[in-house]
Structures are given as C-alpha cells and as structure tokens.
Amino acid sequence: MTMKRFRFLTSGESHGKCLNAIIEGVPAGIRIKEDIINSDLARRQIGYGRGGRMLIEKDTVEIKSGIRFGKTTGAPICLEIKNKDFSNWEEVMSTIGYEYPTEEMLRKIEERRFTKARPGHADYAGSQKYNLEDLRDVLERSSARKTAIEVAVGSVAKQILKEFGIIGFSHVVQIGNVKLDFYPKTYTLIKEKAEKSDVMCADEITADRMRNAIDLAAEEGDTLGGKFEVIFGNLPIGLGSYVHWDQCLDGRIAQAVMSIPAIKAVEVGAGVDAAFLKGSQMHDEIFVNKNKEIYRQTNNAGGIEGGMTNGETLIVKGTMKPIPTMRKSLATVDLKDKTPANAHFERSDVCAVPACSVVAEARVAIILLDEFLTKVGGDSLVEMKAHYGI
C-alpha cells in the first residue's frame, strides 16, 4: 500500500501576471470540478467591508494539468488564477530587466515605489531580511492576495474529503467588539445562515451590529479584525499522532492557520476559555449507549485529544488582527533616509474577517486531507475506498 502525502507549492505576486499552485499526492480517479473551486474563490471575495480590489478581480481558476475528463490521473495538478489587475501594472511588475527603460516606464515604476514601512506589515522585516530598497518587492508576495490560490488548493482538498463524507465550513463569531452570542442549535443551521450573510454571521441581529461597526471604522479611516470558527465533521478517529511533536494534528492545524496573513491566535475547542474551567468542567466525559456505541455530551476538546482526532466534531478558532494598511496614518520611518514619516497607504479592505475564515477553512482541509491520505493510503479512489471500508 502506497502512503500518499498531499503537498503543494504556490507562486505569484499581488499585482503580477497570475497565481499558481502545483499539487502533488492526489490519487487517481477523483472527480474535481472547476465550478466548485470557483464558488470557493467567490466566497473568499465576498464580505461587507472589502476594498476596491474585489471590484476588479473576479477570480476563476484554470486547471492546467493533472486532470483529464474531469478526474484526477495521479499526476501533479497545476492550478492558475490570472490577475486581471495586471494590465494596470504590466510595466511596474515586469519580469524582464530592461537595459534602456523609457522615461514613461521609469515614471510608472517610481510612482509605485514606496519606502515608508507600514507598522504591522512585513515591510520592514522583509526589507532587512532580503536587502530590498523598494518595499514593493515585499508587499507583492506578503500580500494576502496569495491566499486566493490557497483557497483553490483547499477546494480540491475538500472535494476529495467529501468522497468520504467529511464536510466542513466556517463562520464569523466576532468583528471588532461585536460578538456572536446566539448560536443556532445545529451545525447545519449555522452553516445555512452564515452562507446567506455578507459577514458570514449566523445571527442577523449580530450581523447588523457587525456591519455598523465596519461602517464606523470606514468613516474613521480605520480597520477591524475579529474571530471565526472552522468546523469539520465525520472525521475518522486517529488522524494525527501523539508519537512525535510534529505529528500532532492540533499542532499542524495551528501552524497552518497561524501562518495566514494577519492571524494572531489559534484555538482548538474551548481554547483560551479552558484557563477558566476546572478539570471536571473541561474534559469531555465518555459514555456508552445500549448498543455499545461510544458518545460524549460535550466537546470542549474540539475533536482532538493527544494530538489525534477523537471522533467528535473538529472546531478550530482563529483571531485576525485589523488589517495594517489603512487611511488613518500611523507613525513610521522612511527607510530611504531614516526620517520620520506617515505609513504608506494603498487600496485596502476595512474588514476581511469573512474572507479570512474561508482561507482558514481551506488550510484546515489541506492538513486534514494530508493526514487522511497518510492513514488510508492508496493510489486511486477505488483503492482508498477499499482501505476505508466503503
């Protein structure tokens, strides 16, 4: 039995020609639909408080290889998303080194050049690490724009997981100081209500308050962060491991979500609230019914114990900081001459928490699929289902 690992690399810049991904480790015979990927890309672009870039880009994916007649072949899969805004940046983001640039080209490049580092962004540290004078070179790759292609990869992962009845979603539980206190009774209801909301909130009254908070921040030239939940159900017991630290599933998920731009905290299950609970309140007691089936009445562990899935619903929470690019000027230094300055401002969102939740959903799906493939194994969907017993 061949053990598969789901791996991928991405390339591309915020205003470059395109974003690309190469995916390796997908078994053969799995149906992958472009329209489902495009639906997830559209979900990433929605959200009250998004900026002007969303009016320019309507992201669609093109599958370049690894899929024939709608099904995977076992070969690496290549995905591409073209940046429509590239037509306005073609000379500024050219990959060609011109020996004799025109005055017009030099003017355009200089207009887009900036040296005033934005607090909270990768600008300063990136310029020092890579010895870059123009902070444009840092912005272009550190931008959250690259998460578009990651959502496409995550959509592929979700389509594969769905073949085994594993389904997930995400929703927003806080924007600024507005929190979701009322939860619908079932995950199905949470998903349905969140999908109908432009802030991905499952309660309309709370959603209205969130929109008001975003409007106020926009008037002040400021930005807002928040918190979201990613939820996956029907996971088999034993994904991950307690044997080595880097095989613990909660650790792998935390790294995947934490490395999304602007994420400052990741929680599993009760998360930080565990600090306020006694052991007798925190830990999910185990019961057995008359059919000898194991069940729990609580899920404070969030579906993970000892670094492994325990059969309960996986619940991951992420906290996103306010976006560091804003109209409200922050004090900084012009790295060109080390003089005090106001931070560089470029087109920006006021709030992107709903979009970030979609990205996190994709990242979690990628980790879950990697662990699932490792556990189940197989070079084709038929072989995997035989190993899984379905």
C-alpha atoms as a printed R data frame, in Angstrom:
    type eleno elety resid chain resno       x      y       z
1   ATOM     1    CA   MET     A     1   0.000  0.000   0.000
2   ATOM     2    CA   THR     A     2   1.436  3.360  -1.071
3   ATOM     3    CA   MET     A     3   1.221  6.123   1.528
4   ATOM     4    CA   LYS     A     4   0.320  9.428  -0.079
5   ATOM     5    CA   ARG     A     5   1.109 12.921   1.179
6   ATOM     6    CA   PHE     A     6  -0.811 15.947  -0.048
7   ATOM     7    CA   ARG     A     7   1.759 18.637  -0.818
8   ATOM     8    CA   PHE     A     8   1.655 21.908  -2.728
9   ATOM     9    CA   LEU     A     9   3.685 24.967  -3.651
10  ATOM    10    CA   THR     A    10   2.369 28.321  -4.826
11  ATOM    11    CA   SER     A    11   3.872 31.247  -6.703
12  ATOM    12    CA   GLY     A    12   2.775 34.703  -7.773
13  ATOM    13    CA   GLU     A    13   2.514 38.287  -6.604
14  ATOM    14    CA   SER     A    14  -0.359 40.562  -5.695
15  ATOM    15    CA   HIS     A    15  -0.153 42.547  -8.943
16  ATOM    16    CA   GLY     A    16   1.790 40.027 -11.043
17  ATOM    17    CA   LYS     A    17   0.555 38.045 -14.027
18  ATOM    18    CA   CYS     A    18  -1.042 35.224 -12.085
19  ATOM    19    CA   LEU     A    19  -1.075 32.966  -9.046
20  ATOM    20    CA   ASN     A    20  -0.080 29.328  -9.484
21  ATOM    21    CA   ALA     A    21  -0.150 26.133  -7.473
22  ATOM    22    CA   ILE     A    22   1.383 22.718  -8.071
23  ATOM    23    CA   ILE     A    23  -0.344 19.961  -6.066
24  ATOM    24    CA   GLU     A    24   1.250 16.571  -5.567
25  ATOM    25    CA   GLY     A    25  -0.054 13.379  -3.988
26  ATOM    26    CA   VAL     A    26  -3.648 13.288  -5.246
27  ATOM    27    CA   PRO     A    27  -4.781  9.730  -6.049
28  ATOM    28    CA   ALA     A    28  -6.298  8.943  -9.441
29  ATOM    29    CA   GLY     A    29  -9.976  8.733 -10.276
30  ATOM    30    CA   ILE     A    30 -11.279 11.584  -8.124
31  ATOM    31    CA   ARG     A    31 -13.715 13.985  -9.780
32  ATOM    32    CA   ILE     A    32 -12.627 17.616  -9.360
33  ATOM    33    CA   LYS     A    33 -14.954 20.357 -10.560
34  ATOM    34    CA   GLU     A    34 -13.729 23.813 -11.560
35  ATOM    35    CA   ASP     A    35 -17.080 25.381 -10.727
36  ATOM    36    CA   ILE     A    36 -16.784 24.231  -7.106
37  ATOM    37    CA   ILE     A    37 -13.306 25.775  -6.880
38  ATOM    38    CA   ASN     A    38 -14.647 28.986  -8.406
39  ATOM    39    CA   SER     A    39 -17.510 29.002  -5.900
40  ATOM    40    CA   ASP     A    40 -14.979 28.861  -3.050
41  ATOM    41    CA   LEU     A    41 -12.941 31.633  -4.696
42  ATOM    42    CA   ALA     A    42 -16.096 33.759  -4.858
43  ATOM    43    CA   ARG     A    43 -16.724 33.105  -1.153
44  ATOM    44    CA   ARG     A    44 -13.253 34.451  -0.392
45  ATOM    45    CA   GLN     A    45 -14.063 37.679  -2.261
46  ATOM    46    CA   ILE     A    46 -17.386 38.460  -0.610
47  ATOM    47    CA   GLY     A    47 -17.819 40.217   2.682
48  ATOM    48    CA   TYR     A    48 -19.010 43.555   3.960
49  ATOM    49    CA   GLY     A    49 -16.066 45.934   4.234
50  ATOM    50    CA   ARG     A    50 -13.990 44.588   1.354
51  ATOM    51    CA   GLY     A    51 -11.968 47.047  -0.765
52  ATOM    52    CA   GLY     A    52 -11.836 48.095  -4.413
53  ATOM    53    CA   ARG     A    53  -9.677 45.144  -5.483
54  ATOM    54    CA   MET     A    54 -12.744 42.901  -5.211
55  ATOM    55    CA   LEU     A    55 -14.470 45.036  -7.859
56  ATOM    56    CA   ILE     A    56 -11.570 44.429 -10.253
57  ATOM    57    CA   GLU     A    57 -10.843 40.754  -9.677
58  ATOM    58    CA   LYS     A    58 -13.462 38.050 -10.191
59  ATOM    59    CA   ASP     A    59 -11.254 35.090  -9.502
60  ATOM    60    CA   THR     A    60 -11.610 31.977 -11.642
61  ATOM    61    CA   VAL     A    61  -9.276 29.002 -11.743
62  ATOM    62    CA   GLU     A    62  -7.867 27.236 -14.765
63  ATOM    63    CA   ILE     A    63  -6.774 23.629 -14.293
64  ATOM    64    CA   LYS     A    64  -3.627 23.297 -16.386
65  ATOM    65    CA   SER     A    65  -2.700 19.634 -15.799
66  ATOM    66    CA   GLY     A    66  -3.225 16.512 -13.716
67  ATOM    67    CA   ILE     A    67  -6.928 16.171 -14.522
68  ATOM    68    CA   ARG     A    68  -8.409 14.526 -17.622
69  ATOM    69    CA   PHE     A    69 -12.105 14.414 -18.455
70  ATOM    70    CA   GLY     A    70 -12.866 15.821 -15.002
71  ATOM    71    CA   LYS     A    71 -10.953 13.214 -12.991
72  ATOM    72    CA   THR     A    72  -7.508 13.163 -11.437
73  ATOM    73    CA   THR     A    73  -4.886 10.999 -13.140
74  ATOM    74    CA   GLY     A    74  -2.466 10.631 -10.230
75  ATOM    75    CA   ALA     A    75  -0.090 13.178 -11.782
76  ATOM    76    CA   PRO     A    76   0.698 16.581 -10.217
77  ATOM    77    CA   ILE     A    77  -2.128 19.085 -10.625
78  ATOM    78    CA   CYS     A    78  -1.422 22.640 -11.765
79  ATOM    79    CA   LEU     A    79  -3.864 25.439 -10.979
80  ATOM    80    CA   GLU     A    80  -3.714 29.029 -12.205
81  ATOM    81    CA   ILE     A    81  -5.610 32.202 -11.337
82  ATOM    82    CA   LYS     A    82  -4.937 35.181 -13.593
83  ATOM    83    CA   ASN     A    83  -4.697 38.639 -12.009
84  ATOM    84    CA   LYS     A    84  -6.966 40.873 -14.067
85  ATOM    85    CA   ASP     A    85  -5.407 43.959 -12.481
86  ATOM    86    CA   PHE     A    86  -2.048 43.033 -14.050
87  ATOM    87    CA   SER     A    87  -2.944 45.063 -17.138
88  ATOM    88    CA   ASN     A    88  -2.551 48.198 -14.979
89  ATOM    89    CA   TRP     A    89   0.786 47.008 -13.557
90  ATOM    90    CA   GLU     A    90   2.418 45.348 -16.553
91  ATOM    91    CA   GLU     A    91   5.431 47.653 -16.717
92  ATOM    92    CA   VAL     A    92   5.781 48.057 -12.957
93  ATOM    93    CA   MET     A    93   5.724 44.283 -12.378
94  ATOM    94    CA   SER     A    94   7.659 43.255 -15.474
95  ATOM    95    CA   THR     A    95   9.852 40.161 -15.124
96  ATOM    96    CA   ILE     A    96  12.181 41.491 -17.834
97  ATOM    97    CA   GLY     A    97  15.259 43.534 -16.972
98  ATOM    98    CA   TYR     A    98  15.187 46.411 -19.444
99  ATOM    99    CA   GLU     A    99  18.605 47.782 -20.330
100 ATOM   100    CA   TYR     A   100  17.142 51.020 -21.685
101 ATOM   101    CA   PRO     A   101  13.795 51.711 -19.955
102 ATOM   102    CA   THR     A   102  11.724 54.578 -21.299
103 ATOM   103    CA   GLU     A   103  11.055 57.705 -19.241
104 ATOM   104    CA   GLU     A   104   7.384 56.751 -19.065
105 ATOM   105    CA   MET     A   105   8.259 53.322 -17.658
106 ATOM   106    CA   LEU     A   106  10.605 54.842 -15.077
107 ATOM   107    CA   ARG     A   107   7.888 57.280 -14.049
108 ATOM   108    CA   LYS     A   108   5.361 54.480 -13.511
109 ATOM   109    CA   ILE     A   109   7.845 52.407 -11.513
110 ATOM   110    CA   GLU     A   110   8.698 55.374  -9.308
111 ATOM   111    CA   GLU     A   111   5.007 56.096  -8.693
112 ATOM   112    CA   ARG     A   112   4.526 52.570  -7.349
113 ATOM   113    CA   ARG     A   113   7.746 52.516  -5.355
114 ATOM   114    CA   PHE     A   114   7.499 53.109  -1.613
115 ATOM   115    CA   THR     A   115   9.924 53.188   1.297
116 ATOM   116    CA   LYS     A   116   7.662 54.143   4.208
117 ATOM   117    CA   ALA     A   117   7.178 50.902   6.143
118 ATOM   118    CA   ARG     A   118   3.678 50.072   7.372
119 ATOM   119    CA   PRO     A   119   3.523 49.089  11.056
120 ATOM   120    CA   GLY     A   120   2.050 45.614  11.417
121 ATOM   121    CA   HIS     A   121   3.064 44.547   7.919
122 ATOM   122    CA   ALA     A   122   6.041 42.552   6.589
123 ATOM   123    CA   ASP     A   123   7.578 45.696   5.056
124 ATOM   124    CA   TYR     A   124  10.384 46.488   7.497
125 ATOM   125    CA   ALA     A   125  11.500 42.974   8.472
126 ATOM   126    CA   GLY     A   126  11.238 41.793   4.844
127 ATOM   127    CA   SER     A   127  13.365 44.666   3.548
128 ATOM   128    CA   GLN     A   128  16.076 43.879   6.095
129 ATOM   129    CA   LYS     A   129  15.986 40.113   5.525
130 ATOM   130    CA   TYR     A   130  16.193 40.260   1.724
131 ATOM   131    CA   ASN     A   131  18.150 43.532   1.390
132 ATOM   132    CA   LEU     A   132  15.375 45.237  -0.580
133 ATOM   133    CA   GLU     A   133  15.208 49.003  -1.046
134 ATOM   134    CA   ASP     A   134  11.785 49.168  -2.681
135 ATOM   135    CA   LEU     A   135   9.164 47.845  -0.267
136 ATOM   136    CA   ARG     A   136   7.027 46.968  -3.291
137 ATOM   137    CA   ASP     A   137   9.146 43.794  -3.502
138 ATOM   138    CA   VAL     A   138   7.989 42.822  -0.003
139 ATOM   139    CA   LEU     A   139   4.341 43.840  -0.394
140 ATOM   140    CA   GLU     A   140   3.771 41.870  -3.578
141 ATOM   141    CA   ARG     A   141   4.421 38.414  -2.092
142 ATOM   142    CA   SER     A   142   3.488 39.085   1.542
143 ATOM   143    CA   SER     A   143   0.078 40.391   0.454
144 ATOM   144    CA   ALA     A   144  -2.988 38.335   1.388
145 ATOM   145    CA   ARG     A   145  -3.724 38.205  -2.334
146 ATOM   146    CA   LYS     A   146  -1.729 34.958  -2.473
147 ATOM   147    CA   THR     A   147  -4.377 33.271  -0.318
148 ATOM   148    CA   ALA     A   148  -6.633 33.105  -3.394
149 ATOM   149    CA   ILE     A   149  -4.633 30.233  -4.859
150 ATOM   150    CA   GLU     A   150  -4.506 28.567  -1.429
151 ATOM   151    CA   VAL     A   151  -8.305 28.608  -1.345
152 ATOM   152    CA   ALA     A   152  -8.261 26.868  -4.731
153 ATOM   153    CA   VAL     A   153  -5.945 24.172  -3.351
154 ATOM   154    CA   GLY     A   154  -8.161 23.831  -0.282
155 ATOM   155    CA   SER     A   155 -11.203 23.441  -2.510
156 ATOM   156    CA   VAL     A   156  -9.531 20.484  -4.211
157 ATOM   157    CA   ALA     A   157  -8.827 19.016  -0.764
158 ATOM   158    CA   LYS     A   158 -12.455 19.498   0.323
159 ATOM   159    CA   GLN     A   159 -13.744 17.783  -2.805
160 ATOM   160    CA   ILE     A   160 -11.574 14.757  -2.040
161 ATOM   161    CA   LEU     A   161 -12.607 14.648   1.628
162 ATOM   162    CA   LYS     A   162 -16.265 14.828   0.612
163 ATOM   163    CA   GLU     A   163 -15.838 11.497  -1.190
164 ATOM   164    CA   PHE     A   164 -15.523 10.018   2.307
165 ATOM   165    CA   GLY     A   165 -18.331 12.002   3.906
166 ATOM   166    CA   ILE     A   166 -16.015 14.540   5.549
167 ATOM   167    CA   ILE     A   167 -17.518 18.017   5.214
168 ATOM   168    CA   GLY     A   168 -16.538 21.359   6.719
169 ATOM   169    CA   PHE     A   169 -17.479 25.028   6.790
170 ATOM   170    CA   SER     A   170 -16.537 28.269   8.506
171 ATOM   171    CA   HIS     A   171 -18.379 31.201  10.039
172 ATOM   172    CA   VAL     A   172 -17.600 34.505  11.752
173 ATOM   173    CA   VAL     A   173 -18.191 34.854  15.503
174 ATOM   174    CA   GLN     A   174 -16.742 38.327  16.137
175 ATOM   175    CA   ILE     A   175 -15.881 41.558  14.285
176 ATOM   176    CA   GLY     A   176 -14.323 44.314  16.354
177 ATOM   177    CA   ASN     A   177 -16.106 44.296  19.722
178 ATOM   178    CA   VAL     A   178 -19.296 42.766  18.313
179 ATOM   179    CA   LYS     A   179 -19.597 39.102  19.306
180 ATOM   180    CA   LEU     A   180 -21.976 36.337  18.280
181 ATOM   181    CA   ASP     A   181 -23.721 35.270  21.497
182 ATOM   182    CA   PHE     A   182 -26.647 33.370  19.972
183 ATOM   183    CA   TYR     A   183 -25.760 30.180  18.090
184 ATOM   184    CA   PRO     A   184 -28.319 28.227  16.054
185 ATOM   185    CA   LYS     A   185 -28.932 24.780  17.539
186 ATOM   186    CA   THR     A   186 -27.203 22.680  14.867
187 ATOM   187    CA   TYR     A   187 -24.104 22.981  12.701
188 ATOM   188    CA   THR     A   188 -26.360 22.639   9.649
189 ATOM   189    CA   LEU     A   189 -28.306 25.730  10.687
190 ATOM   190    CA   ILE     A   190 -25.115 27.673  11.469
191 ATOM   191    CA   LYS     A   191 -23.771 26.847   8.003
192 ATOM   192    CA   GLU     A   192 -27.019 27.748   6.216
193 ATOM   193    CA   LYS     A   193 -27.441 31.075   7.998
194 ATOM   194    CA   ALA     A   194 -23.751 32.043   7.710
195 ATOM   195    CA   GLU     A   195 -23.717 31.365   3.968
196 ATOM   196    CA   LYS     A   196 -26.584 33.835   3.496
197 ATOM   197    CA   SER     A   197 -24.799 36.604   5.403
198 ATOM   198    CA   ASP     A   198 -22.341 39.092   3.867
199 ATOM   199    CA   VAL     A   199 -20.365 38.974   7.130
200 ATOM   200    CA   MET     A   200 -20.750 35.167   7.383
201 ATOM   201    CA   CYS     A   201 -22.501 35.514  10.737
202 ATOM   202    CA   ALA     A   202 -25.241 33.026  11.677
203 ATOM   203    CA   ASP     A   203 -27.398 35.591  13.515
204 ATOM   204    CA   GLU     A   204 -28.875 38.506  11.553
205 ATOM   205    CA   ILE     A   205 -29.143 40.882  14.523
206 ATOM   206    CA   THR     A   206 -25.454 40.357  15.323
207 ATOM   207    CA   ALA     A   207 -24.644 40.699  11.616
208 ATOM   208    CA   ASP     A   208 -26.320 44.130  11.542
209 ATOM   209    CA   ARG     A   209 -24.233 45.245  14.503
210 ATOM   210    CA   MET     A   210 -21.098 43.972  12.742
211 ATOM   211    CA   ARG     A   211 -21.925 45.962   9.607
212 ATOM   212    CA   ASN     A   212 -22.463 49.086  11.710
213 ATOM   213    CA   ALA     A   213 -19.077 48.611  13.358
214 ATOM   214    CA   ILE     A   214 -17.443 48.239   9.926
215 ATOM   215    CA   ASP     A   215 -19.162 51.400   8.658
216 ATOM   216    CA   LEU     A   216 -17.910 53.368  11.649
217 ATOM   217    CA   ALA     A   217 -14.349 52.135  11.169
218 ATOM   218    CA   ALA     A   218 -14.516 53.066   7.478
219 ATOM   219    CA   GLU     A   219 -15.642 56.610   8.355
220 ATOM   220    CA   GLU     A   220 -12.672 56.911  10.694
221 ATOM   221    CA   GLY     A   221 -10.234 55.549   8.089
222 ATOM   222    CA   ASP     A   222  -9.556 52.588  10.353
223 ATOM   223    CA   THR     A   223  -9.760 48.786  10.078
224 ATOM   224    CA   LEU     A   224 -11.269 45.941  12.131
225 ATOM   225    CA   GLY     A   225 -10.251 42.388  12.964
226 ATOM   226    CA   GLY     A   226 -12.255 39.596  14.517
227 ATOM   227    CA   LYS     A   227 -12.658 35.882  15.136
228 ATOM   228    CA   PHE     A   228 -14.000 32.932  13.135
229 ATOM   229    CA   GLU     A   229 -14.601 29.202  13.556
230 ATOM   230    CA   VAL     A   230 -13.741 26.363  11.178
231 ATOM   231    CA   ILE     A   231 -15.780 23.206  11.730
232 ATOM   232    CA   PHE     A   232 -15.297 19.757  10.144
233 ATOM   233    CA   GLY     A   233 -17.455 16.721  10.883
234 ATOM   234    CA   ASN     A   234 -17.444 12.952  10.292
235 ATOM   235    CA   LEU     A   235 -13.682 12.626  10.723
236 ATOM   236    CA   PRO     A   236 -12.288  9.169  11.487
237 ATOM   237    CA   ILE     A   237 -10.637  8.574  14.840
238 ATOM   238    CA   GLY     A   238  -6.840  8.687  14.815
239 ATOM   239    CA   LEU     A   239  -5.811 11.362  12.315
240 ATOM   240    CA   GLY     A   240  -2.538 12.775  13.639
241 ATOM   241    CA   SER     A   241  -0.373 11.138  16.297
242 ATOM   242    CA   TYR     A   242   0.987 11.518  19.821
243 ATOM   243    CA   VAL     A   243   4.271  9.762  18.896
244 ATOM   244    CA   HIS     A   244   6.230 12.850  17.742
245 ATOM   245    CA   TRP     A   245   5.613 16.553  18.352
246 ATOM   246    CA   ASP     A   246   5.444 17.439  14.664
247 ATOM   247    CA   GLN     A   247   2.795 14.768  14.019
248 ATOM   248    CA   CYS     A   248   0.245 16.173  16.482
249 ATOM   249    CA   LEU     A   249  -2.785 17.220  14.451
250 ATOM   250    CA   ASP     A   250  -3.634 20.253  16.570
251 ATOM   251    CA   GLY     A   251  -0.064 21.499  16.159
252 ATOM   252    CA   ARG     A   252  -0.184 21.066  12.389
253 ATOM   253    CA   ILE     A   253  -3.560 22.807  12.151
254 ATOM   254    CA   ALA     A   254  -2.380 25.651  14.385
255 ATOM   255    CA   GLN     A   255   0.662 26.245  12.156
256 ATOM   256    CA   ALA     A   256  -1.475 26.183   9.008
257 ATOM   257    CA   VAL     A   257  -3.974 28.718  10.340
258 ATOM   258    CA   MET     A   258  -1.436 30.856  12.209
259 ATOM   259    CA   SER     A   259   0.592 31.438   9.040
260 ATOM   260    CA   ILE     A   260  -2.342 33.112   7.268
261 ATOM   261    CA   PRO     A   261  -1.572 36.849   6.996
262 ATOM   262    CA   ALA     A   262  -2.984 38.823   9.981
263 ATOM   263    CA   ILE     A   263  -3.756 35.792  12.205
264 ATOM   264    CA   LYS     A   264  -2.529 36.339  15.769
265 ATOM   265    CA   ALA     A   265  -4.113 33.435  17.693
266 ATOM   266    CA   VAL     A   266  -5.428 29.920  17.028
267 ATOM   267    CA   GLU     A   267  -7.616 27.906  19.408
268 ATOM   268    CA   VAL     A   268  -8.998 24.359  19.387
269 ATOM   269    CA   GLY     A   269 -12.292 23.604  21.108
270 ATOM   270    CA   ALA     A   270 -12.688 25.604  24.317
271 ATOM   271    CA   GLY     A   271  -9.377 27.309  23.501
272 ATOM   272    CA   VAL     A   272  -8.439 30.147  25.846
273 ATOM   273    CA   ASP     A   273 -11.621 29.576  27.861
274 ATOM   274    CA   ALA     A   274 -10.030 26.360  29.145
275 ATOM   275    CA   ALA     A   275  -8.000 28.536  31.521
276 ATOM   276    CA   PHE     A   276 -11.204 29.432  33.392
277 ATOM   277    CA   LEU     A   277 -12.504 25.869  33.755
278 ATOM   278    CA   LYS     A   278 -11.790 23.206  36.354
279 ATOM   279    CA   GLY     A   279 -10.711 19.809  35.092
280 ATOM   280    CA   SER     A   280 -14.101 18.356  35.966
281 ATOM   281    CA   GLN     A   281 -15.731 21.034  33.792
282 ATOM   282    CA   MET     A   282 -13.279 20.947  30.902
283 ATOM   283    CA   HIS     A   283 -12.821 17.314  29.987
284 ATOM   284    CA   ASP     A   284 -15.420 15.566  27.865
285 ATOM   285    CA   GLU     A   285 -16.734 12.524  29.722
286 ATOM   286    CA   ILE     A   286 -17.076  9.283  27.770
287 ATOM   287    CA   PHE     A   287 -20.303  7.247  27.801
288 ATOM   288    CA   VAL     A   288 -21.605  4.129  26.089
289 ATOM   289    CA   ASN     A   289 -25.177  3.523  24.961
290 ATOM   290    CA   LYS     A   290 -27.156  0.271  24.946
291 ATOM   291    CA   ASN     A   291 -25.744 -0.557  21.510
292 ATOM   292    CA   LYS     A   292 -22.212 -0.343  22.936
293 ATOM   293    CA   GLU     A   293 -21.530  2.859  20.964
294 ATOM   294    CA   ILE     A   294 -19.191  5.442  22.483
295 ATOM   295    CA   TYR     A   295 -20.506  9.006  22.765
296 ATOM   296    CA   ARG     A   296 -19.852 12.315  24.530
297 ATOM   297    CA   GLN     A   297 -22.185 15.004  25.783
298 ATOM   298    CA   THR     A   298 -19.666 17.856  25.442
299 ATOM   299    CA   ASN     A   299 -16.837 18.732  23.048
300 ATOM   300    CA   ASN     A   300 -14.519 21.120  24.876
301 ATOM   301    CA   ALA     A   301 -11.561 19.299  23.317
302 ATOM   302    CA   GLY     A   302 -12.737 20.436  19.887
303 ATOM   303    CA   GLY     A   303 -12.421 16.952  18.430
304 ATOM   304    CA   ILE     A   304  -8.728 16.479  19.268
305 ATOM   305    CA   GLU     A   305  -7.164 14.635  22.200
306 ATOM   306    CA   GLY     A   306  -3.476 13.740  22.433
307 ATOM   307    CA   GLY     A   307  -2.804 15.272  19.012
308 ATOM   308    CA   MET     A   308  -5.359 12.972  17.319
309 ATOM   309    CA   THR     A   309  -8.962 13.195  16.160
310 ATOM   310    CA   ASN     A   310 -11.228 11.510  18.693
311 ATOM   311    CA   GLY     A   311 -14.383 11.091  16.627
312 ATOM   312    CA   GLU     A   312 -16.029 14.337  17.699
313 ATOM   313    CA   THR     A   313 -16.517 17.416  15.521
314 ATOM   314    CA   LEU     A   314 -13.319 19.370  14.864
315 ATOM   315    CA   ILE     A   315 -13.612 23.000  15.999
316 ATOM   316    CA   VAL     A   316 -10.802 25.458  15.251
317 ATOM   317    CA   LYS     A   317 -10.944 29.164  16.043
318 ATOM   318    CA   GLY     A   318  -8.768 31.894  14.545
319 ATOM   319    CA   THR     A   319  -8.276 35.508  15.619
320 ATOM   320    CA   MET     A   320  -7.450 38.036  12.908
321 ATOM   321    CA   LYS     A   321  -5.874 41.386  13.724
322 ATOM   322    CA   PRO     A   322  -7.063 44.587  11.990
323 ATOM   323    CA   ILE     A   323  -5.525 44.999   8.533
324 ATOM   324    CA   PRO     A   324  -2.331 47.107   8.812
325 ATOM   325    CA   THR     A   325  -2.941 49.096   5.610
326 ATOM   326    CA   MET     A   326  -5.309 51.956   6.445
327 ATOM   327    CA   ARG     A   327  -6.184 55.554   5.589
328 ATOM   328    CA   LYS     A   328  -5.692 56.610   9.201
329 ATOM   329    CA   SER     A   329  -1.997 57.450   9.201
330 ATOM   330    CA   LEU     A   330   0.399 55.693  11.573
331 ATOM   331    CA   ALA     A   331   3.850 56.930  12.507
332 ATOM   332    CA   THR     A   332   6.761 55.179  10.812
333 ATOM   333    CA   VAL     A   333  10.186 55.814   9.282
334 ATOM   334    CA   ASP     A   334  11.087 56.397   5.657
335 ATOM   335    CA   LEU     A   335  13.739 53.716   5.156
336 ATOM   336    CA   LYS     A   336  15.254 55.673   2.284
337 ATOM   337    CA   ASP     A   337  16.733 58.347   4.564
338 ATOM   338    CA   LYS     A   338  15.659 57.218   8.093
339 ATOM   339    CA   THR     A   339  13.384 60.230   8.606
340 ATOM   340    CA   PRO     A   340  10.032 60.234  10.454
341 ATOM   341    CA   ALA     A   341   7.054 59.745   8.143
342 ATOM   342    CA   ASN     A   342   3.452 58.598   7.863
343 ATOM   343    CA   ALA     A   343   2.950 54.984   6.793
344 ATOM   344    CA   HIS     A   344   2.340 54.145   3.130
345 ATOM   345    CA   PHE     A   345  -1.331 53.631   2.199
346 ATOM   346    CA   GLU     A   346  -2.546 51.548  -0.699
347 ATOM   347    CA   ARG     A   347  -6.033 50.367  -1.581
348 ATOM   348    CA   SER     A   348  -7.235 48.252   1.334
349 ATOM   349    CA   ASP     A   349 -10.144 46.463   2.957
350 ATOM   350    CA   VAL     A   350 -11.767 47.823   6.109
351 ATOM   351    CA   CYS     A   351 -12.545 44.303   7.307
352 ATOM   352    CA   ALA     A   352 -11.650 40.919   5.800
353 ATOM   353    CA   VAL     A   353 -12.584 38.523   8.609
354 ATOM   354    CA   PRO     A   354 -15.196 36.646   6.484
355 ATOM   355    CA   ALA     A   355 -12.619 36.158   3.716
356 ATOM   356    CA   CYS     A   356 -10.014 35.041   6.235
357 ATOM   357    CA   SER     A   357 -12.396 32.386   7.563
358 ATOM   358    CA   VAL     A   358 -12.684 30.926   4.049
359 ATOM   359    CA   VAL     A   359  -8.886 30.836   3.772
360 ATOM   360    CA   ALA     A   360  -8.621 29.109   7.156
361 ATOM   361    CA   GLU     A   361 -11.257 26.590   6.096
362 ATOM   362    CA   ALA     A   362  -9.064 25.780   3.079
363 ATOM   363    CA   ARG     A   363  -5.906 25.496   5.182
364 ATOM   364    CA   VAL     A   364  -7.568 23.130   7.665
365 ATOM   365    CA   ALA     A   365  -8.913 20.982   4.801
366 ATOM   366    CA   ILE     A   366  -5.402 20.695   3.361
367 ATOM   367    CA   ILE     A   367  -3.971 19.413   6.658
368 ATOM   368    CA   LEU     A   368  -6.886 17.021   7.186
369 ATOM   369    CA   LEU     A   369  -6.513 15.571   3.691
370 ATOM   370    CA   ASP     A   370  -2.772 15.118   4.144
371 ATOM   371    CA   GLU     A   371  -3.379 13.198   7.379
372 ATOM   372    CA   PHE     A   372  -6.244 11.241   5.818
373 ATOM   373    CA   LEU     A   373  -4.145 10.148   2.839
374 ATOM   374    CA   THR     A   374  -1.337  9.123   5.178
375 ATOM   375    CA   LYS     A   375  -3.693  6.993   7.267
376 ATOM   376    CA   VAL     A   376  -5.764  5.458   4.475
377 ATOM   377    CA   GLY     A   377  -3.247  5.226   1.630
378 ATOM   378    CA   GLY     A   378  -3.912  4.201  -1.961
379 ATOM   379    CA   ASP     A   379  -3.065  5.352  -5.473
380 ATOM   380    CA   SER     A   380  -6.658  5.587  -6.674
381 ATOM   381    CA   LEU     A   381 -10.074  6.446  -5.287
382 ATOM   382    CA   VAL     A   382 -11.165  2.811  -5.662
383 ATOM   383    CA   GLU     A   383  -8.183  1.612  -3.629
384 ATOM   384    CA   MET     A   384  -8.713  4.287  -0.967
385 ATOM   385    CA   LYS     A   385 -12.384  3.387  -0.529
386 ATOM   386    CA   ALA     A   386 -11.479 -0.274  -0.230
387 ATOM   387    CA   HIS     A   387  -8.972  0.570   2.503
388 ATOM   388    CA   TYR     A   388 -11.527  2.791   4.226
389 ATOM   389    CA   GLY     A   389 -14.223  0.144   4.045
390 ATOM   390    CA   ILE     A   390 -16.792  1.941   1.912
